[in-house]
Amino acid sequence: MPSASPGRRLMAVVVLVPVLAALALWAFAWPAARTAPRDLPLGVAGPAAATAQVEKRLEQREGAFEIHRYADEAAAREAVEARTVYGAVAVTPRGPVLLTASAASPAVAQLLQQAVAGQADGTRVGTVDVVPLPEGDPRGAGLNAAALPLALAGIAAGAVVTVAGLRGVRAAAALTGASVLVGAVAAGIAHNWLGILTGGWWAEAGVLGLTTLAVAGAVAGLAALLGRAGLGIGGALVMLLGNPFSGAATAPELLPEPAGAIGQWLPPGAGVTLLRSVAYFDGAAAVGPALTLTWWAVLGLGAVLLGGTLRTRKAGSAPAAERQELAAVG
């Protein structure tokens, strides 16, 4: 099959680069420009007569909050610690109290403070950070920045395994080993050196490694089934959708629909959510994102093994076909 002419290759580059730039701009700028609460889980605690006015004011922001009702401040605090809600307004004998969890999302904690203060009619609202961020990362910037390096590490692992020509079991073993080492190194840096993670070290290393493996498996698996084009598809899926839709810097409920939901079904978003759970919330609400990452890793490695098997069969059948053709000619 003749290769494309230099003129066609030139036109392909001229057209492809602006298209990729437009996609990247849309993927990163659209969620950032449309950040706002959308069905954000928020608790209201206290006697019904005392909380009715609070609920009415919050519901005036139509579609912004998903209200959860609790009997008292203690129940609301438990819901925040379990990651059922991002925060809660508790009406107590000493006045209204806003419970937040900056470890779940500093952006949401700040948004709730502004929303509740603006609805309080001059009444002073006390704020309690139930699950604060660690002193080593008071603004949450370190954790937010972790999503991109993990995505890049996964893409790099998948690309190196593919370019090196590893197939089947060897490719799967290389991806798994590299991901385990990435998890250990990342946990050492983030937990021991920078102090931005404060949970169990082994659990954090496991989450970091599983996130890397989910990305690496997806990239290498697509490459094993589709050839080198799979590298581009896998990398674009992670970088143009997974990373900007992850909600790492804000929260999935602050992203425009359906970006927040899509991001949680992709490895970067699920990885950040799971890392917050194990690092700050003792594993609360970890099952969903853990299953998402596990499925990506299992399906990716399965595709790698399947691709290796198909190529081996194809290579083994080629000589036999050639012998049949020679016999027919003779």
Secondary structure, DSSP 8 states (H G I E B T S, - for coil): -----HHHHHHHHHHHHHHHHHHHHHHHHHHHHT---SSEEEEEES-HHHHHHHHHHHHTSTTTEEEEEESSHHHHHHHHHTTS-SEEEEEETTEEEEEE-TTT-HHHHHHHHHHHHTTSTT---EEEESS---TTSTTSHHHHHTHHHHHHHHHHHHHHHHHTT--HHHHHHHHHHHHHHHHHHHHIIIIIIS----S-HHHHHHHHHHHHHHHHHHHHHHHHHHTTHHHHHHHHIIIIIITTTS-SSS-GGGS-TTHHHHHHTSHHHHHHHHHHHHHHSTTTT-HHHHHHHHHHHHHHHHHHHHHHHHHHHHHHHHHHHHHHHHHHH-
